[in-house]
Amino acid sequence: MNYLMRNPLLVITGLVTAVLLFQNFDFDGGANTSTIQPVDQKSRVSHAKELLGRRYSGSLAQKAENISDLQVVIYDNVHKHLPKKFQSQALDLTKTIITEAEAHDLDPVFVMAVIKTESSFNPMARGGHGEIGLMQLKPDTAKWIADQEDIFWHGPSTLENPIQNVKIGVAYLALLREQSSGYANKYLSAYNMGLAKVRRMYKSSKTPKEYSVRVMKNYKDIYKRMVASRVTTLADN
């Protein structure tokens, strides 16, 4: 008699293991998503409430509290949005977005929304004023942030690396947030035009909104796709 037939427990254990591996392996991207750390829901929710205020209640960001594998959904979105030639880096980029967001008490979906607004997830994007990469950072600003935060810096080409770009970009966002007392419109606008200019506008009773509105639209759109993808998955099952 076959050894496995005489040991059904081994067969069952093997099948369970295979199913778990199958569920965590993305065949399109070739990545084992079980290696991505879970999203810190406490910092995510806290920042989402800061961004949405009273609108958090009933929002898609709130509904995401029910997604137990939010890190996998984030990976799916990152992989989908990256240009094909960069999709092999989706796993490492997802890990960076999640870990850096947690380190600075930010919602990782917010980081994704800024990336979407700045570069549409194109690591090779170039701006009209010398901005480079996913988060469209100027080399002089990026170098200053890298020096402040002890992040690797090897000249402007560093910003072509998606991982380093996000590390520096998230650190910059966190600094602007701190200097703006957590007022979302201020630190988002400052990311786009500089904090000094934003402060001057506020002193003149002018409130810049165009950029922050674009980011928040992408923020809500990403959550919409993420929640919808899990609802669809549950319906299919």
C-alpha positions in Angstrom: 0.0 0.0 0.0 1.2 3.5 -0.8 2.9 5.2 2.1 0.7 8.3 1.8 -2.4 6.2 1.7 -1.4 4.7 5.0 -0.8 8.2 6.4 -3.8 10.3 5.6 -2.7 13.0 8.1 0.3 13.7 6.0 -1.9 14.1 3.0 -4.2 16.5 4.8 -1.4 18.5 6.2 0.2 18.8 2.8 -3.0 20.0 1.2 -3.6 22.6 3.9 0.0 23.9 3.4 -0.5 24.0 -0.3 -3.7 26.0 0.0 -2.1 28.5 2.3 0.9 29.0 0.0 -1.5 29.3 -3.0 -3.5 32.0 -1.2 -0.4 34.1 -0.4 1.4 33.7 -3.8 0.6 36.2 -6.5 1.1 34.3 -9.8 0.9 37.5 -11.8 3.7 39.2 -9.9 5.4 36.1 -8.7 5.6 37.3 -5.1 4.9 35.6 -1.8 2.7 38.2 -0.1 2.9 36.3 3.3 6.3 38.1 3.7 4.6 41.5 3.9 4.1 42.7 7.5 0.5 43.5 8.4 -0.6 47.1 8.4 -0.6 48.8 11.7 -4.3 49.6 12.0 -3.9 51.9 15.0 -1.7 54.4 13.1 -3.6 53.9 9.8 -7.0 54.7 11.4 -5.6 57.6 13.5 -4.1 59.3 10.4 -7.3 58.5 8.3 -9.4 60.3 11.0 -7.0 63.2 10.8 -7.4 63.4 7.0 -11.2 62.9 6.9 -12.3 64.3 10.2 -16.0 63.7 10.8 -16.3 62.1 7.4 -14.3 59.1 8.6 -17.4 57.5 10.0 -19.0 55.4 7.3 -16.1 56.1 4.9 -14.3 53.5 2.9 -11.3 54.0 5.0 -13.3 52.9 8.0 -14.7 49.9 6.1 -11.1 48.9 5.5 -10.9 48.1 9.2 -12.6 44.8 8.3 -10.0 43.8 5.8 -7.8 41.4 7.7 -5.2 41.1 4.9 -5.0 44.8 4.0 -1.3 44.4 3.3 -2.1 42.0 0.4 -4.7 44.3 -1.0 -2.1 47.1 -0.9 0.4 44.9 -2.8 -2.2 44.1 -5.4 -2.8 47.8 -6.0 0.9 48.7 -6.1 1.6 45.8 -8.5 -1.3 46.9 -10.7 -0.2 50.5 -11.0 3.5 50.0 -11.6 4.7 50.1 -15.2 5.3 46.5 -16.4 9.1 46.8 -16.3 8.9 47.7 -12.6 6.3 45.2 -11.4 9.0 42.8 -10.2 9.7 45.4 -7.5 6.1 45.6 -6.3 6.7 43.4 -3.2 9.7 45.4 -2.0 7.9 48.7 -2.7 4.8 47.5 -0.8 6.9 46.5 2.2 8.6 50.0 2.1 5.3 51.9 1.9 3.9 49.9 4.8 7.0 50.0 7.1 7.8 53.7 6.4 4.2 54.7 6.9 4.1 52.9 10.2 7.4 54.4 11.3 5.9 57.9 10.8 2.4 57.2 11.9 0.9 57.6 8.4 -1.8 55.8 6.6 0.0 53.7 3.9 -2.9 54.3 1.5 -2.2 58.1 1.9 1.4 57.5 0.8 0.0 55.6 -2.2 -2.3 58.5 -3.0 0.6 61.0 -3.0 2.6 58.6 -5.3 -0.4 58.3 -7.6 -0.8 62.1 -7.7 2.8 62.9 -8.2 3.9 60.2 -10.7 1.1 57.7 -11.4 3.5 55.1 -10.0 6.2 55.7 -12.6 9.6 55.5 -11.0 11.2 57.2 -13.9 8.9 60.2 -13.9 10.5 63.7 -14.2 9.0 67.0 -13.3 9.3 70.3 -14.9 11.4 71.7 -12.0 13.8 68.9 -11.6 11.6 66.5 -9.6 12.5 62.8 -9.8 10.8 59.5 -9.3 7.7 58.1 -7.6 7.3 61.0 -5.1 8.7 63.7 -7.4 11.4 65.0 -5.1 13.9 67.7 -5.9 17.5 66.5 -5.4 18.4 69.3 -3.0 15.4 68.8 -0.8 15.9 65.0 -0.9 19.5 65.3 0.1 18.6 67.5 3.1 16.0 65.0 4.2 18.3 62.1 3.7 21.0 63.7 5.8 18.5 64.6 8.5 17.0 61.1 8.7 20.2 59.1 8.0 18.8 57.7 4.8 21.2 56.4 2.1 22.1 59.2 -0.4 24.4 58.8 -3.4 23.5 61.8 -5.5 20.3 62.6 -7.5 20.3 59.1 -9.1 19.3 57.8 -5.6 15.8 59.1 -6.4 15.5 56.7 -9.3 15.5 53.9 -6.9 11.8 53.4 -5.9 12.6 52.2 -2.4 14.9 55.1 -1.6 12.6 57.6 -3.2 9.7 56.5 -1.0 11.8 56.4 2.2 12.9 60.0 1.6 9.4 61.1 0.4 7.6 59.7 3.4 10.1 61.3 5.8 9.6 64.6 4.1 5.8 64.3 4.4 6.1 63.5 8.1 8.3 66.5 8.7 5.9 68.8 6.9 3.0 67.3 8.9 4.8 68.0 12.1 5.6 71.6 11.1 1.9 72.1 10.1 0.5 70.8 13.4 -1.2 68.0 11.7 -3.3 70.2 9.5 -3.7 68.0 6.3 -4.3 70.8 3.8 -1.2 72.6 5.0 1.2 69.8 4.8 -0.2 68.5 1.5 0.0 71.9 0.0 3.5 72.4 1.4 4.6 69.1 -0.2 3.5 70.6 -3.5 4.7 74.2 -3.2 6.9 74.5 -0.1 6.0 75.3 3.4 7.1 79.0 3.3 4.8 79.8 0.4 1.9 78.0 2.0 2.4 80.0 5.2 2.5 83.3 3.3 -0.8 82.3 1.6 -2.5 81.5 4.8 -1.3 84.9 6.3 -2.9 86.6 3.3 -6.2 84.7 4.0 -5.6 82.5 0.9 -6.1 78.7 1.2 -4.4 76.5 -1.4 -6.6 73.5 -2.1 -6.1 72.3 -5.6 -3.2 69.8 -4.8 -4.7 68.5 -1.6 -8.1 67.9 -3.3 -6.3 65.8 -6.0 -4.5 63.8 -3.4 -7.6 63.2 -1.4 -9.6 62.1 -4.5 -6.9 59.5 -5.2 -6.9 58.5 -1.5 -10.7 57.8 -1.6 -10.4 56.1 -5.1 -7.7 53.7 -3.9 -9.8 52.8 -0.8 -12.8 52.3 -3.1 -10.9 49.8 -5.2 -9.5 48.0 -2.2 -12.8 47.6 -0.4 -14.5 46.6 -3.7 -11.9 44.0 -4.4 -12.4 42.3 -1.1 -16.2 42.4 -1.4 -15.9 40.8 -4.8 -13.6 38.1 -3.4 -16.0 37.3 -0.6 -18.9 37.1 -3.0 -17.0 34.8 -5.3 -16.3 32.5 -2.4 
